[in-house]
């Protein structure tokens, strides 16, 4: 194969890559410099987009009919098991007594009736309310326990059941930094926008899902890579990652001189060319950059596919998935996007410019955030409300759409579930109906036949 053909093949295949392979590229390579200048680094192809290579002939005809854009019908996203699920991960909302009885009922039924292997997090075993529960003590020794941040659940779980609110689904997503098993979420929390199932008659509902009779919503996630600027002759100490919403730590990374790291959920590695450590996270809702405790405006540069598009001056910036558009983004004035739409939403937080409105960009682009050189202060970044980090000058945050979505199981279908959540949880367009005219009287009786209108 010739050199040019090899480059073309590499460029085409990289469009489907979700890895940061360009860490190993030689900066002296002309192909590397050309791709860096044009902003075509490896990134995810838009989920529902046509082939990126279009060939046109006379009269604007497309040469290959397979390249014609096809709009995906959400109704065709159905749950199909190619193998009967045997292992299930049960995530329970913490510090909520009302979830204890449903949790015990579900785990007992899964073990005794469905003969499934049930995995739970180790913190559940220390719950004081469960340690005094006689029914749970009978099941305790039959449960498989994992420790967050230490045990890898990849290739161990076939099915996930969440008992709680939206936070349980976000937590389940954070446990899988690659492929995520199908998730069935029961509404036992406060809001429940992402939890469409009610716990009543849960046996029939879970059985139906295990038989493959359910619709799916593929909720896209964002891959966020945070690169730290470090001098090559001065390695840093441990990067402490802030506690999450459930009081646990996602990962604690320690970058040494050889670039090795510890931690499962926040993947850490060393950029050999730039001398920078990097952290990688997958988020389901949003990544938020804010000014933190500083009294000054944040001053952040925003790049799209390597091109500088604007400077964000205000309280911060929200980069969200369609799923996250109904979370922090909508509170900041953004529109609500159906989770099946392949897009990334850019929403400023209290911008200093009244014309800075939220925008939507294609899912296939790469966004990059840097602290402006003339900024008065640093900024802070959080990922789905967790892992809070401080951004300094020279640090960069790259955000792309991951190829690993969260397959969320629908109670009805993709459209009905979403609009029901809008109405029930956000009270979208809920108001008293306008009264109609009374039809018992003829409106003409209110006018005198002798009345005239002056011309």
C-alpha positions in Angstrom: 0.0 0.0 0.0 1.3 3.4 -0.9 2.1 6.1 1.7 -0.8 8.3 0.6 -3.3 5.4 0.5 -2.1 4.5 4.0 -2.7 8.0 5.3 -6.2 8.1 3.7 -7.1 4.8 5.3 -5.8 6.0 8.7 -7.7 9.2 8.4 -11.0 7.4 7.5 -10.7 4.8 10.3 -9.9 7.4 12.9 -13.3 9.0 12.6 -14.7 6.0 14.5 -12.0 6.1 17.2 -12.8 7.1 20.8 -9.2 6.9 21.9 -6.6 9.6 22.2 -4.2 7.8 19.9 -2.6 11.0 18.8 -0.7 11.1 22.1 1.8 8.8 20.3 2.0 10.7 17.0 5.3 12.2 16.1 5.1 16.0 16.1 7.6 16.2 13.3 5.4 14.1 11.0 3.9 16.3 8.2 0.6 14.3 8.4 0.4 15.0 12.2 1.0 18.7 11.6 -1.6 18.8 8.8 -4.3 17.2 10.9 -3.5 19.4 13.9 -3.8 22.5 11.8 -7.1 21.4 10.2 -8.6 20.3 13.5 -9.4 16.7 12.3 -8.1 14.8 15.3 -9.8 11.5 16.0 -13.3 12.0 17.3 -16.7 10.4 17.3 -18.8 10.4 14.2 -22.3 11.8 14.7 -24.6 9.1 15.9 -27.3 9.4 13.1 -25.3 11.2 10.4 -24.6 9.9 6.9 -21.2 8.8 5.7 -18.7 11.7 6.0 -17.5 11.1 2.4 -20.0 12.3 -0.3 -19.3 11.9 -4.0 -21.5 13.8 -6.4 -22.0 13.5 -10.2 -23.9 15.3 -12.9 -27.1 17.1 -11.8 -26.0 16.8 -8.2 -26.6 13.1 -8.0 -25.0 11.1 -5.3 -22.8 8.4 -6.7 -23.5 5.8 -4.1 -27.1 5.4 -2.9 -25.8 4.0 0.4 -24.6 7.5 1.3 -28.1 9.0 1.2 -29.0 10.3 4.7 -31.3 8.0 6.6 -33.2 9.4 9.5 -33.3 6.8 12.3 -36.7 6.0 13.7 -36.5 5.8 17.5 -39.2 3.1 17.4 -36.7 0.7 16.0 -34.5 1.0 19.1 -35.6 -2.1 20.9 -34.0 -4.2 23.6 -32.7 -7.5 22.2 -30.8 -10.1 24.3 -28.5 -12.4 22.3 -27.9 -14.3 25.5 -30.1 -14.6 28.6 -28.9 -12.2 31.3 -27.5 -13.9 34.3 -25.9 -11.1 36.4 -27.6 -8.0 37.6 -26.3 -4.9 39.3 -28.7 -3.3 41.8 -28.0 0.4 42.6 -29.9 1.7 45.6 -30.4 5.3 46.7 -28.4 6.0 49.8 -29.7 7.5 53.0 -33.3 6.9 52.2 -35.3 4.5 54.4 -38.2 4.3 52.0 -36.0 2.4 49.5 -35.0 -0.4 51.9 -38.1 -2.6 51.6 -38.2 -2.3 47.8 -34.5 -3.2 47.7 -35.0 -6.3 49.9 -38.0 -7.4 47.9 -36.2 -7.0 44.5 -33.0 -8.7 45.5 -34.8 -11.7 47.1 -37.0 -12.1 44.0 -34.0 -11.9 41.6 -32.1 -14.5 43.6 -34.8 -16.9 44.5 -37.2 -16.6 41.5 -34.9 -15.6 38.6 -31.8 -17.4 39.8 -29.7 -14.4 38.9 -26.4 -13.4 40.4 -27.0 -10.0 42.2 -24.1 -7.5 42.6 -24.4 -4.6 45.1 -21.9 -2.0 46.3 -20.1 -2.7 49.5 -21.5 0.4 51.3 -24.9 -1.2 51.3 -23.8 -4.0 53.7 -22.9 -1.3 56.3 -26.3 0.4 56.2 -27.6 0.4 59.8 -31.2 0.0 58.6 -30.3 -3.2 56.6 -28.1 -4.7 59.3 -31.2 -5.0 61.5 -33.4 -6.3 58.7 -34.0 -10.0 59.2 -35.0 -10.6 55.5 -31.8 -8.9 54.3 -29.6 -10.9 56.6 -30.8 -14.1 54.9 -29.7 -12.7 51.5 -26.5 -11.1 52.7 -24.2 -14.0 52.0 -25.7 -14.6 48.5 -24.9 -11.1 47.2 -21.8 -10.3 45.2 -20.1 -7.1 46.5 -18.0 -4.6 44.6 -16.0 -1.6 45.9 -16.3 1.6 43.9 -13.0 2.7 42.5 -11.3 -0.6 43.2 -13.3 -3.4 41.5 -13.8 -3.3 37.7 -17.3 -4.2 36.7 -16.5 -4.3 32.9 -17.6 -7.6 31.4 -19.2 -8.7 34.6 -22.7 -7.2 34.5 -25.5 -8.1 32.0 -28.3 -5.8 33.4 -28.6 -2.8 35.8 -31.6 -2.0 38.0 -31.7 1.4 39.7 -33.8 2.2 42.8 -34.0 5.9 43.5 -33.9 9.1 41.6 -32.0 10.5 38.7 -28.8 10.4 40.8 -28.8 6.7 40.9 -28.7 6.5 37.0 -25.9 9.0 36.9 -24.0 7.0 39.4 -24.5 3.8 37.5 -23.2 5.5 34.4 -20.1 6.6 36.2 -19.3 3.0 37.1 -18.9 2.1 33.4 -16.3 4.1 31.5 -16.8 2.0 28.4 -19.8 -0.1 27.4 -22.8 0.2 29.7 -25.4 -2.7 30.2 -29.1 -1.8 29.7 -30.4 0.2 32.7 -33.9 -0.2 34.2 -34.6 2.7 36.6 -37.5 2.7 39.1 -38.8 6.0 40.4 -38.2 6.0 44.2 -36.5 9.4 44.4 -37.5 13.1 44.3 -37.7 14.2 40.7 -37.5 11.0 38.6 -37.0 12.6 35.2 -34.8 9.6 34.1 -36.6 6.9 36.1 -39.8 6.0 34.2 -40.8 2.8 36.0 -43.0 2.7 39.1 -42.2 -0.1 41.6 -45.8 -1.4 41.8 -45.9 -4.9 40.3 -42.2 -4.8 39.6 -42.1 -8.6 39.0 -44.0 -8.4 35.7 -42.1 -5.3 34.6 -38.7 -6.9 35.2 -39.8 -10.2 33.6 -40.9 -8.4 30.5 -37.6 -6.6 30.2 -35.6 -9.8 30.8 -37.6 -11.4 27.9 -36.6 -8.5 25.6 -39.9 -6.8 25.4 -39.0 -3.1 25.8 -38.0 0.0 24.0 -34.6 1.6 24.4 -33.3 5.2 24.5 -29.6 5.4 23.7 -28.5 8.3 25.8 -25.2 9.7 24.5 -22.4 10.6 26.9 -19.6 13.1 26.7 -15.9 12.1 26.8 -14.0 14.7 28.8 -10.2 14.8 28.8 -8.6 17.2 31.2 -4.9 17.8 30.4 -2.7 19.4 33.0 0.2 21.6 32.1 3.3 20.5 34.0 7.0 21.2 33.6 9.0 18.2 32.5 11.5 18.6 35.4 8.9 19.0 38.1 6.3 16.2 38.6 3.3 17.0 40.7 1.9 15.1 43.6 -1.5 13.4 43.8 -4.4 15.0 42.1 -7.2 14.9 44.6 -10.6 14.4 43.2 -13.5 15.9 45.2 -16.2 13.8 46.7 -19.2 12.9 44.7 -22.9 13.4 45.5 -23.1 10.1 47.4 -20.2 10.9 49.6 -17.8 8.5 47.8 -14.7 9.2 45.8 -14.7 8.4 42.1 -10.9 8.1 41.7 -7.7 9.4 43.3 -4.9 9.6 40.8 -1.3 9.8 41.5 0.9 10.8 38.5 4.4 9.7 38.9 7.5 10.4 36.8 6.9 7.4 34.6 3.3 8.4 33.9 1.6 5.5 35.7 -1.5 6.1 37.7 -4.0 4.6 40.1 -7.7 4.8 39.9 -10.5 3.2 37.8 -13.1 5.7 36.9 -10.8 8.7 36.2 -8.3 7.3 33.7 -5.0 9.0 34.1 -2.0 9.0 31.7 0.9 11.2 30.7 1.2 13.1 27.5 4.9 12.4 26.7 5.2 15.2 24.1 3.7 18.1 26.2 4.7 16.8 29.6 1.1 16.9 30.8 -1.0 14.5 32.8 -4.5 13.9 31.7 -7.7 12.7 33.3 -10.6 11.2 31.3 -14.3 11.0 32.3 -17.5 10.0 30.7 -20.5 12.1 31.7 -24.2 11.6 31.1 -25.6 15.0 31.9 -23.0 17.8 31.6 -19.6 19.2 32.2 -19.7 22.5 34.0 -16.9 25.2 34.0 -17.5 27.9 36.6 -15.6 30.7 38.3 -15.7 28.9 41.7 -15.2 31.1 44.8 -13.6 34.0 42.8 -15.5 37.3 42.7 -14.2 37.9 39.1 -15.9 36.9 35.9 -14.6 33.7 34.3 -12.6 34.3 31.2 -12.5 31.1 29.1 -11.6 30.5 25.5 -13.9 28.1 23.6 -12.6 26.2 20.5 -14.6 24.1 18.1 -12.6 21.6 16.0 -9.4 23.5 16.8 -10.9 26.9 15.8 -11.3 29.7 18.4 -14.9 30.7 18.3 -15.5 32.9 21.3 -14.4 34.0 24.8 -16.8 33.1 27.6 -17.1 36.0 30.1 -19.6 35.3 32.9 -20.2 32.8 35.7 -19.2 29.9 33.5 -20.2 27.5 30.7 -22.2 24.3 30.5 -21.5 21.6 27.9 -24.3 19.1 28.0 -25.7 16.1 26.3 -29.4 16.1 25.1 -30.1 14.1 28.3 -28.5 16.9 30.3 -30.4 19.6 28.4 -33.3 19.2 30.9 -31.0 19.5 33.9 -28.6 22.4 34.7 -28.8 23.7 31.1 -32.5 24.3 31.0 -32.2 26.1 34.4 -29.6 28.4 32.7 -32.0 29.2 29.8 -31.3 26.5 27.3 -33.8 24.6 25.1 -34.8 21.0 25.9 -33.6 18.4 23.4 -34.8 14.9 23.0 -32.1 12.4 24.1 -32.2 10.7 20.6 -30.9 13.8 18.9 -27.1 13.6 18.2 -25.9 17.0 19.5 -23.9 18.9 22.2 -25.4 21.9 23.8 -23.3 25.0 24.7 -25.0 27.1 27.4 -23.4 30.1 29.1 -24.0 30.7 32.8 -25.0 34.4 33.4 -23.0 35.7 30.4 -21.8 39.3 30.5 -23.1 39.7 27.0 -26.9 39.7 26.4 -26.4 38.3 22.9 -24.6 35.2 24.1 -27.4 32.7 23.7 -27.3 28.9 24.1 -26.4 27.0 20.8 -26.5 23.4 19.6 -23.6 21.9 17.7 -23.3 18.5 16.0 -22.3 15.5 18.1 -19.2 14.8 16.0 -17.3 18.0 16.8 -14.5 18.4 19.4 -14.9 21.2 21.9 -11.9 22.5 23.8 -11.8 24.9 26.8 -8.8 26.9 28.0 -8.3 29.6 30.5 -7.6 32.9 28.8 -4.1 34.2 29.3 -5.5 37.6 30.5 -7.9 36.0 32.9 -7.8 37.4 36.4 -8.5 34.0 38.1 -8.6 30.3 37.6 -11.8 28.3 36.9 -13.3 25.1 38.2 -14.8 22.1 36.4 -17.1 19.3 37.5 -18.4 16.2 35.7 -22.0 15.3 36.3 -21.7 17.3 39.6 -18.7 15.2 40.7 -14.9 15.1 40.5 -14.5 18.9 40.9 -11.2 20.1 39.6 -9.4 23.5 39.4 -8.4 24.7 35.9 -5.2 26.7 35.7 -3.7 28.7 32.8 -2.2 26.2 30.4 -4.6 23.4 31.3 -7.1 22.3 28.6 -10.4 20.4 28.6 -11.4 18.5 25.5 -15.0 17.4 25.1 -16.4 15.0 22.4 -19.3 12.6 22.1 -18.4 9.1 23.4 -19.1 6.0 21.4 -20.4 4.4 24.6 -24.0 5.6 25.3 -26.2 4.6 28.2 -29.0 2.2 27.0 -31.9 3.4 29.1 -35.0 1.1 29.1 -38.3 2.8 28.4 -41.5 2.2 30.3 -43.6 2.9 27.2 -41.5 4.3 24.3 -38.9 7.0 23.6 -41.4 9.7 22.8 -44.1 9.0 25.4 -41.7 8.6 28.3 -39.9 11.9 27.5 -43.0 14.0 27.2 -44.5 12.4 30.3 -41.4 13.4 32.2 -41.6 17.0 30.9 -45.2 17.3 32.0 -44.9 15.4 35.4 -41.5 16.6 36.5 -41.0 20.0 35.0 -44.7 20.9 34.6 -44.0 21.8 31.0 -46.9 23.7 29.5 -49.1 22.7 32.4 -51.8 25.4 32.9 -55.5 25.8 33.2 -57.4 25.5 30.0 -58.9 28.6 28.4 -62.7 28.6 28.7 -64.7 28.4 25.6 -67.5 30.8 24.7 -70.9 30.1 26.1 -73.1 28.7 23.3 -76.5 29.2 25.0 -76.8 32.7 23.7 -76.5 34.1 20.2 -73.8 36.7 20.1 -75.8 38.7 17.6 -78.3 39.5 20.4 -75.8 41.8 21.9 -75.9 44.2 18.9 -78.8 46.4 17.9 -79.8 45.9 14.3 -80.1 49.7 14.0 -76.5 50.3 15.1 -74.2 51.3 12.3 -70.5 51.7 12.0 -69.2 55.2 11.0 -67.1 55.0 7.9 
